[in-house]
Amino acid sequence: MSIFKKLTILFIISFILMTVIGLWIDNINSKRVDNFAKEKYLKVIDDIFKNIENKNYLDSLILKNSLEKVNFLDENNLETIYSQNSTFGDISILKYKSSNIYILKIKYLDELYIFKALDEESLSDKTILNVLVFLDIFALLIMFLFIIKLLSPLKTITKELKAFANGNLSTRIDIKSNDEIGTLAKSFNNMASSLENSIKTREELLRDIGHELRTPIAKGKFAIEKIDDFSQKELLKKIFQDLEKLTNELIELEKLNISKLNLTIFSAETLILESLGKLYLEDESKVDIEIFEDFKIEGDLYYLSIALKNLIDNALKYAISFPIIIKVDKNQISILNSGEKLSKEFEYYLKPFTQELIQRDGFGLGLSIVKKILDKHNFQLIYSYKNGFNIFKIIL
């Protein structure tokens, strides 16, 4: 989960908690105000009862307590907070819902007196409390927006880092702040520039070395054709072929370290045909292809065909009988050849320039290249030996 989602969830939880606390405080305060109003207006009602026959005093009492006579009541919008029956009459203190307007209802003998009272003091206290709760929630919202704005450059950094990791070496982070995030962006840009220059230099050096190595090899192969001694000619031709193969494998191995994969979607059958095309087989009967279930592969066809070609080449080279078998079934390609079981652990043969492979007509780079290509695709290479067959299985 991203940090922005975590912050949003934290804000929502805090907002809900603050709202619940605010409503709880408002409810407690409403009860407190109602109790205060009840005590206050009970004293007023007691004074009215005692002086109800004295009209002048009653008028002054009404004026003093900011009461207002009313003739009509909307009973549906009123709630009773106190009522009492007595010998001479009934008294009730009512309140309009969602407001601080109170109604004093006095029935004395056959007379009904109704007064409306606005408790401004209690209303003021409640308003101040509600404003404080609202300000707390508003401050929480401002703080959340400020933190989101403060951390928003992290989205840019994450996006550019992913682009860089996917091979876009020219990507840079455009953040010019002077805080720690700005420092991080500058450090990344410096590192990216340095790495891009280093890789470009490496690619140029690789091209130059490849050219410098291939030129004398080509000249040597041309010179061999002028030699009359057949045995010497074949020996020198074999030496130059091995040298050319070693050069190509070294260059391919180095290119693999710095190249970006060109991902496409193709079938397993296409991969096999592409790999066999690189081998230039003179006798196609040496290879038997069994496709039980063809499937789609997302990868770099060029490099994967090199990996599979090397496995097929090794299988052909070390087989004691033919044909070798290429088997396709359920997201895996297996190469089987009859021969001796590997004398050491399989990981030993995946290292470049393995001595045993060098002694067995090779330079020990084939399986190392296979491993690097498959690792770059997050594919697996598994070796097993069963019923006289070496089995090299690629799990895609």
N, C-alpha and C positions, 0 to 999 in steps of 0.2 A: 504494500500500500504506500502511495506517495505521501510525502510530508504535507502537501496541500490538502489531501483528503483527510489526513489525521487532524490537521488544524481545523478544517471545516466541521468534522465530527465533534471535536472538542468545543468549538464555538456553539454548535447546536445544543450540545449537552448543557453548556454553561448558560445559554440563553433560556432553555427550558427550565433549568434549576432556578435562575434569577426570576423568571416569570412566576413560577410556583411559589417561591418565597414572597414575592411581591403581593400575590393574591392572598397568601396566608396572612401576611402583615395587615393587608387591607381589611380582611375579614375580622381579625382581632381588633383592629382600630375601630371598625364600624360598631362592634359590640361595646367597646369602651365608650364611644361617643353616645350610643343609645342609653347606656347606663347613666352616663353623666347627665344627659338630657332628661331622663326619667326623674332623677333626683331633683334636678333644677325645677322642672315643671310641676312636680308633685307639691313643692313648696308654693309655687304660684297658684295652683289649683286650691290649695288649702287656704291661701289668702282670699281668693275669690269667693270660696264657700263662706268664709267668716264675714265677708263684707258685701255679699251679693245684694243685700237690700239697700246698701249705701251707693247710689248711682255715681255720685261725684268721685268717691274714693275708688270705685270700680273702674271708672274711666281713667283715672290717674295710674292705676295699677296696670291697666292694659297698655297705656302709653309707655310706662316705665319698662315693661318687659317686651316691648316691640311686638305686641300682639295685634292681630287684625281679625275683625269679625267677618265670618263668611256665612253665606246662606245655603250653599250647595256643596255637597261632597261627592267625589267620584270614588265610590267604595271599592271599585275593582283595582285601583292603583294604590290602595292603602294597605298597610300591614299594622297590626296591633302590637305595641311593645309593652303596654300595661293597661289593665282594666280592673275596676273595683266597684262592687255594689254596696250601697249603704241604705240606711233607713229613709233618708230624705232624697236620695237620688243616686245616679250612677256617674262614674267618671272614667274616661278612657284617654290614653295618650296614643295617638296614631302617627304613622310616618309614611310619607310618599316613597314608594320604591325608587331606589337609585338616586335619592336626593336627601338633603338635610333639612327638609321642610316638615315640621311637626304640626299635628292637629290636636288641639285640646278640646275634647268633647265632654261637656258637663250637662247632665240632666238633673235639674233641681225642681222637685215637685212636678209640676206640669210644664215647666219652662225648659227649653233646650238652648244651650249656649255653645257656639262653635267658634273657636279661635284658631287662626293660622299663625305659626311662629317659625321664623328662620333663625336657626342657631348658627350665627355667623362665626362665632369663636371656634366651635367644633369643626365647622366647614373649613375654616382657615387651616386648622391643624391637620385635617385630613388631606387637604390640597397640597400642603407642604410635603407631607409624607409621600403622597403619590408622585409629586414632582421629583423627589429624591430617588425613588425607585426607578422612575423613567430615566433620570440622568445616569443612574448606574447601568441600565441596559444600553443606553445610548453610548456611554463610555466604552462598554464592552464591544459594541459594534465598531466604533472608531478604532479601538485597539486591534480588532481582528483585521479590518481593512488595511491598517498601517503595517501589520506583520505580513499580510499577503503581498502588499506592494514591496515591502523590504525584501521578501524572499522570491519575488517573481523572476529576478534574473537567473535563479537556479533552473527555471524551465528552459531558458535560452542555453545555459551551460550544458544541461542534460541533452538537449536536442543536438547541439554541435558536437558533443562528445560521442554520441551515437553515430553521427555522420562520419566523424573522424575514424571511429572504430570500424566502420563499414568500408573504409578505404578512401574516403574523400579527404586527402591530405591537405588540400588547399583551404579547408574550412577554418574560420577564425571566429572568436567570440567578440561581438561588438558591445562591450560594457565599459563605460568610462568612469565609473564611480571610484571614490578614493577609500572605500572601506575594504574589509577582508574579501568580499565577493569580487570587487574590482581587481584586487591583487591576485586572486585565484585566476581570473580571466586573463590577466596580463601574463602570468606564469605559463598558462596553457598555450597562449599564442606564441610565446617565445619557444616553448618546447616543440610545438607543432611546426614552426618555421625551421627549427634546427633539424628535426626529424625528416621533414620534407626535403630539405637540402641534402641531408645525408643519404636518403634513398635515391634521389636523382643522381648524386655523385656515384653511388654504388651501381646504378643501372648503366650509367655511361662507362664506368670502369669495366663492367661485365661485357658490354658490347665491344669495347676495345680489346679486352682479353680474348673474347671469342674470335674476333677477326684475326688477331695476331697468332692465335693457335691454329686456326683452320687454314690460314694461307700457306704456311710451310707444309702442312699435312697434304694439302691439295697438290702442291708442287712435288712433294715426295712421291705421291701416287702416280703423278704424270711421268716422273723420271723412271719409275719402276717398269713402265711399259717398254722402255728402251733396253732393258736387260735381256740378254739372250738365254742365260742359264735358267731353265724352267724351275728347278728346285729352289734356287735362291730367290727367284722372282715371286714364287708362291709364299715363301717364308716372309719376305719383306712386305708383300701385300697384306698378309695376316697381321703383321706387326702394326702397319699403318691403319688397318681396319680397327684393331683393338685400341689404338691411340685415339682415333677419331671417335670411337664409341665412348671412351673414357672422358674425352673433352666434352662431348655432347651431354653426358650424364652429369658432369660437374657443373656445366652451365645451367642445365635444367634444374638441378638441385638448388643452385643459388637463385635462379629466377623464381622458384617456388617460394622462397623465403620472403621475397619483396613484392610478389605479384598479387593483385586482387582477383578473386575468383569471378569468372563470367558465368553467373548462374542462369541456366536454362532448364527446361523440362523435356525429357526424352525417355524413350523406352529402354529397358534392359537389353533388348535385342539390338537396338541401334548402337548401344555402347559396345556390345560384343563385336559387331561387324566393324565398327570404327577401330577397335583394338586389333583385330585380325588384319585389317588393312595396313596397319603400321608394321606388321611382321614380314610381309612379302613371302608367305609360305610357298615353298616349291611343291610340297606334297600335302594337299588339303586333307587327305585321308588320315593324317596323323592327329587330327582334331575332330572330336565328336561333340556336337552341341545338343543338349537336351533342355528344351524349354517347357517346363510343366505349367508355369503360370507367369506370363509376362507382366511387368509392372512399370510404373512411371518413376523416374528418378529426377530430383531437382539437384543439379550440381554443375560443375564445369566439365563439359564433355571432353575438352582437350586434355585436361590433366587426369581425369578419371580413365580415359582411354589409355594414357601412358601407364597408369598404375596397373590396369588389367593386362595390358600388353606385357609388362615386366613379369607378372605372375605366370602368364601363359608361356612366355619365353623360358622362364626358369623350369616350368613343368616339362616343356619339350626337351630342354637341355639335359635334365637329370633323370628322365624316364628310362626305364629298362625295357619297356614294351609299349606299344601304341595300339589304339589311339589314347591320347589324354582326353579327359571329359570336362566339358564346361556345362555346368548344371545351373538352371535358373528356376527359382521357386520361392514365392512368398517373401519378397523384399531381401533376398540374398542371392549372391552369385558364388558358386563354388567351383574351384579348379582342382581336379583329381588327376594324379599320375601314379603309375605303379613304380615303386622304387624303394630305396632304403629309408628308414625312419631317420629324421634329423638326430645327430649324435648329441647335440647340446640343446639347452632351453631355447625356445623360439625367439625370445627377446634378444638373444645373442646375435642372431642373424639379421636383426633389424638395425644394427649399428652400422655406420658407414665403414667401408674397408675392413670387413670381417675377414680374418686371415684364412679361414677354411674355405670361404667362397672365392677368395683370390686364387687359392691353390686349385680350385675346381673350375678353371677356365672362366674367370671373370674378375671384376674389380670390387665386388662387394658393395655396389651402390644401388643395385636394382631394388632390393627389398626396403632399403632405407628411403628411397624415393617413394615407394608404394606407401609406406607408413606415414610419411609426411603429408602426402596428398590426401589420404583417408582421414588423418587427424584434422586437417584443415577443413574437411567436410563434416567432421563429427561422425564419421563412419567407423566401423570396427573391422579389424582383420584378425581372424582366429585360425589357429593351426591345430590339426588333429591327425592321427594316424590310425587307420582302420582297415583290416583285411588286406594288408599289403599295399594300401594306397595312402599317399600323402594328400591331405585335404586342406586347401587354403580357402577359407570362406570369408567373403566380404558381406557384412551385414549393413544394409543401407537404411 
